[in-house]
Amino acid sequence: MEWIGVAGIVVGLVFFVIAAMKGWNVLITSLVTAVIIALTNGMDIAAAMVGGESSYVTGLAGFVQKNLLIFMGGAIMGEFMDKSGAAKAIANAVMGKVGSKSPYLVLLGIAAVGAVLTYAGISMFVAMFALIPLARPLFKECNIPWHLFCAAWTLAACSFTMAMIPGVPAIAWINAANGCGVSLTAAPVMGIVGSIVAIAVSCVYIKFALKRAQAKGETYETSAGEAEVADDKPLPGVAVALLPLVLLIAIIIVGSQLGVANIIYIAMVTAVVASMVLFHKHIDSQRDVLGNGAKAALGPALFTSAAVGVGTVAAASVGFTVIYEAIFNMPGGTYVSAATMAAVLGGVMGSGSGAVGIIAGNFLDPYLATGVNPAALAKIIATSATIGGALPNSGAMFGMLAAMGLNHKNSYKHIAAISIGAGLCALVVMIVMANIGIV
């Protein structure tokens, strides 16, 4: 029965991945996947789907309960930054310093702007939609192939700001830190060094990708339906545009150091209120911005939670016990085992934050009982899960590439090189640091 259960988990997750890649609704496919896993593991279907602590619905609801307000806060902040023109003001300021004569510096400038926005907790989709209109004329002027926007954006939003850098209010890192009982600024040395490694490797790759594209004679090609849109709406000053983001990050860092409970909520409420005041004259309707931001949070929160629901059923199965014990007892030590577990779950679920949610709810205690540093464990789990979540089946990736007008064939190589390749380089360094006690 145990190996039938393992096979059932594999079949269920393969179905989940294929269905996601074909564009099926995540809620529907997650339900079917949970049923497949339950049937092949001899579980009571009703109990597995709507029962107690280990059911699909309980896992889904638990993730929503813990994270919905975080999703909402980030989405509302992003809506204010977008509709007020604050994101564009920040982007213009950075690109004004970088200039538009060097294609490489343009790519790094785009990455820098995106990193600032996502480090502040703004949804990657909101930040991306704010940057695409700015990037297109710059790419056209410098004759940069558009698929390289994906490389710059991956460094900005799908790399070190997902879990590595200290204080980042990202879902995966928040769940890992809370699960291990540490602050959002925990493991600062590991986080900073890991971020530097990821950025350095990514910058080398971007330069290589640019030179390769130029050597092939690739140029900027106007996309179908692309048009120049004039927007003479007055923008906030760059200092005003940055202030809510600075407040958000500063409150998280200071509050974490002081041990303030629920600091992420305090920081987000403060930043949203500051945005309402500072951007008032640049917003047509405060009500609409708040409402649209709240609505924008529901889809990502629910889809991620659905993946967590599947993981909850899988984690309670006989088959997963076999998988878990094999990973837990693998050579290399606790940190390597935990990283492997997080990467595997992130990959099969297509969601790094969903994987961390499963680990935090089911598998942390045995790892913590080995006596490892909780802060180092949290950093490694969050980083590794987001690396696993960058595999081709990621639901967020499909939406991201579609919004850019790109696809897996011409652009996934950039995501793989930066999110996975550079991420693994950083992860290896952080595991070594954790093993020698530098946290």
Long-range contacts (C-beta under 8 A, 24 or more apart in sequence): 1-41, 1-42, 1-318, 2-318, 2-319, 2-321, 2-322, 3-319, 3-322, 4-40, 4-41, 4-319, 5-40, 5-41, 5-42, 5-317, 5-318, 5-319, 5-320, 5-322, 6-319, 6-320, 6-322, 6-323, 7-40, 7-319, 8-36, 8-37, 8-39, 8-40, 8-41, 8-317, 8-319, 9-37, 9-40, 9-41, 9-314, 9-317, 9-319, 9-320, 9-323, 11-36, 11-40, 12-36, 12-37, 12-40, 12-310, 12-314, 13-314, 13-348, 13-349, 16-310, 16-348, 16-349, 16-350, 16-393, 17-348, 17-350, 17-393, 20-350, 20-393, 20-395, 20-398, 21-392, 21-393, 21-398, 23-398, 26-303, 26-306, 26-307, 26-395, 27-302, 27-303, 27-306, 30-56, 30-306, 30-307, 30-309, 30-310, 31-56, 31-306, 33-310, 34-309, 34-310, 34-313, 37-310, 37-313, 37-314, 37-317, 37-319, 38-313, 38-317, 40-319, 41-317, 41-318, 41-319, 42-318, 43-313, 43-316, 43-317, 48-313, 48-316, 49-313, 54-312, 54-313, 54-315, 54-316, 55-312, 55-313, 56-309, 56-310, 56-312, 56-313, 57-309, 58-312, 59-305, 59-308, 59-309, 59-310, 59-311, 59-312, 59-313, 59-358, 59-361, 60-305, 60-306, 60-308, 60-309, 60-312, 61-305, 62-308, 62-312, 62-357, 62-361, 63-304, 63-305, 63-308, 63-309, 63-354, 63-357, 64-301, 64-302, 64-305, 66-175, 66-178, 66-357, 67-171, 67-174, 67-175, 67-301, 67-304, 67-305, 67-353, 67-357, 68-297, 68-301, 69-265, 69-268, 70-121, 70-169, 70-171, 70-174, 70-264, 70-265, 70-268, 71-171, 71-297, 71-298, 71-300, 71-301, 72-293, 72-294, 72-297, 72-301, 73-121, 73-264, 73-265, 73-268, 73-269, 73-271, 73-272, 74-121, 74-122, 74-123, 74-169, 74-268, 74-297, 75-123, 75-126, 75-293, 75-294, 75-296, 75-297, 75-300, 76-272, 76-289, 76-290, 76-293, 76-294, 76-297, 77-120, 77-121, 77-122, 77-244, 77-248, 77-268, 77-271, 77-272, 77-275, 77-293, 78-117, 78-122, 78-123, 78-126, 78-127, 78-293, 78-296, 79-126, 79-289, 79-290, 79-292, 79-293, 79-296, 80-244, 80-272, 80-275, 80-276, 80-279, 80-283, 80-289, 80-293, 81-117, 81-122, 81-126, 81-127, 81-130, 81-241, 81-244, 81-245, 81-275, 82-126, 82-129, 82-130, 83-282, 83-283, 83-284, 83-289, 84-236, 84-241, 84-275, 84-279, 84-282, 84-283, 85-233, 85-234, 85-235, 85-236, 85-241, 85-282, 86-235, 86-236, 86-240, 86-241, 86-244, 86-275, 86-279, 86-282, 87-117, 87-122, 87-126, 87-127, 87-130, 87-131, 87-241, 88-130, 88-133, 88-134, 88-235, 89-235, 89-236, 89-237, 89-238, 89-241, 90-116, 90-117, 90-238, 90-241, 90-242, 91-130, 91-131, 91-134, 92-134, 92-235, 92-238, 93-238, 95-134, 95-138, 100-138, 100-141, 100-142, 101-142, 102-142, 103-142, 103-143, 103-144, 103-210, 103-214, 104-206, 104-207, 104-210, 106-138, 106-139, 106-142, 106-144, 107-144, 107-148, 107-151, 107-152, 107-206, 107-210, 108-152, 108-203, 108-206, 110-134, 110-135, 110-138, 110-149, 110-152, 110-153, 110-156, 111-152, 111-153, 111-155, 111-156, 111-202, 111-206, 112-156, 113-156, 114-152, 114-153, 114-155, 114-156, 114-157, 115-155, 115-156, 115-157, 115-160, 115-161, 116-245, 117-156, 117-245, 118-156, 118-157, 118-161, 118-170, 119-161, 119-165, 119-168, 119-249, 120-169, 120-244, 120-245, 120-248, 120-249, 120-271, 121-168, 121-169, 121-170, 121-248, 121-268, 123-296, 123-297, 123-300, 124-157, 124-158, 124-396, 124-400, 125-300, 125-399, 125-400, 125-403, 126-296, 127-156, 127-157, 128-153, 128-157, 128-400, 128-403, 128-404, 129-403, 132-403, 132-404, 133-229, 136-226, 137-228, 139-220, 140-220, 140-222, 142-220, 143-219, 143-220, 144-210, 144-213, 144-220, 145-213, 145-218, 145-219, 145-220, 145-221, 146-220, 146-221, 146-223, 146-404, 146-405, 146-406, 147-213, 147-406, 147-410, 147-411, 147-414, 148-206, 148-209, 148-210, 148-213, 148-414, 149-404, 149-406, 150-401, 150-404, 150-406, 150-411, 150-414, 150-415, 151-205, 151-206, 151-209, 151-414, 151-417, 151-418, 152-206, 153-400, 153-404, 154-202, 154-414, 154-415, 154-418, 154-419, 155-199, 155-202, 155-203, 155-206, 155-418, 158-386, 158-390, 158-415, 158-418, 158-419, 159-198, 159-199, 159-202, 159-418, 159-419, 159-422, 159-423, 160-194, 160-195, 160-198, 160-199, 160-426, 162-352, 162-382, 162-383, 162-386, 163-352, 163-379, 163-382, 163-383, 163-385, 163-386, 164-191, 164-194, 164-195, 164-198, 164-379, 164-383, 164-426, 164-430, 165-191, 165-192, 165-195, 166-191, 166-192, 166-253, 167-249, 167-252, 167-253, 167-256, 169-248, 169-252, 169-264, 169-267, 169-268, 170-353, 170-382, 171-304, 171-353, 171-356, 172-352, 172-353, 172-355, 172-356, 172-382, 172-385, 172-386, 172-389, 173-378, 173-379, 173-382, 174-264, 175-353, 175-356, 175-357, 175-360, 175-382, 176-356, 176-359, 176-360, 176-378, 176-379, 176-381, 176-382, 176-385, 177-378, 177-382, 178-360, 179-356, 179-359, 179-360, 179-361, 179-364, 179-378, 180-364, 180-368, 180-374, 180-375, 180-377, 180-378, 180-381, 181-374, 182-374, 182-375, 182-378, 183-256, 183-257, 183-259, 183-263, 184-252, 184-256, 184-263, 184-264, 185-252, 185-253, 185-256, 185-257, 186-256, 186-374, 186-375, 186-378, 186-379, 187-373, 187-375, 187-376, 187-378, 187-379, 187-439, 189-433, 189-438, 189-439, 190-375, 190-376, 190-379, 190-430, 190-433, 190-434, 190-438, 190-439, 191-379, 193-429, 193-430, 193-433, 194-379, 194-383, 194-426, 194-427, 194-429, 194-430, 195-426, 197-422, 197-425, 197-426, 197-429, 198-418, 198-422, 198-423, 198-425, 198-426, 199-422, 201-418, 201-421, 201-422, 201-425, 201-426, 202-417, 202-418, 202-422, 205-414, 205-417, 205-418, 205-421, 205-422, 206-418, 209-414, 209-417, 223-405, 233-282, 234-282, 235-282, 236-278, 236-279, 236-282, 240-278, 240-279, 243-274, 243-278, 244-271, 244-272, 244-274, 244-275, 244-278, 245-271, 247-271, 247-274, 300-396, 303-395, 304-351, 304-353, 304-354, 304-357, 305-354, 307-349, 307-350, 307-351, 307-354, 307-395, 308-349, 308-351, 308-354, 308-357, 308-358, 310-349, 311-345, 311-349, 311-354, 311-355, 311-357, 311-358, 312-358, 312-361, 312-362, 315-358, 315-361, 315-362, 315-363, 324-363, 328-366, 333-435, 334-367, 334-370, 334-372, 334-377, 335-372, 335-376, 335-377, 335-380, 335-431, 335-434, 335-435, 336-431, 337-367, 338-367, 338-377, 338-380, 338-381, 338-384, 339-380, 339-381, 339-383, 339-384, 339-427, 339-431, 340-384, 341-381, 342-380, 342-381, 342-382, 342-384, 342-385, 342-388, 343-384, 343-385, 343-387, 343-388, 344-388, 345-385, 345-388, 346-384, 346-385, 346-386, 346-387, 346-388, 346-389, 346-390, 346-391, 347-388, 347-389, 347-391, 347-393, 349-389, 350-389, 350-391, 350-393, 350-394, 350-395, 350-396, 351-389, 351-394, 351-395, 351-396, 352-382, 352-385, 352-386, 352-387, 352-388, 352-389, 352-390, 353-385, 353-386, 353-389, 354-389, 355-385, 355-388, 355-389, 356-381, 356-382, 356-385, 359-385, 372-434, 373-434, 373-437, 373-439, 375-439, 376-430, 376-433, 376-434, 376-439, 377-434, 379-430, 379-434, 380-427, 380-430, 380-431, 380-434, 383-423, 383-426, 383-427, 383-430, 384-427, 386-419, 386-423, 387-419, 387-420, 387-423, 387-424, 387-427, 390-415, 390-416, 390-419, 390-420, 390-423, 391-420
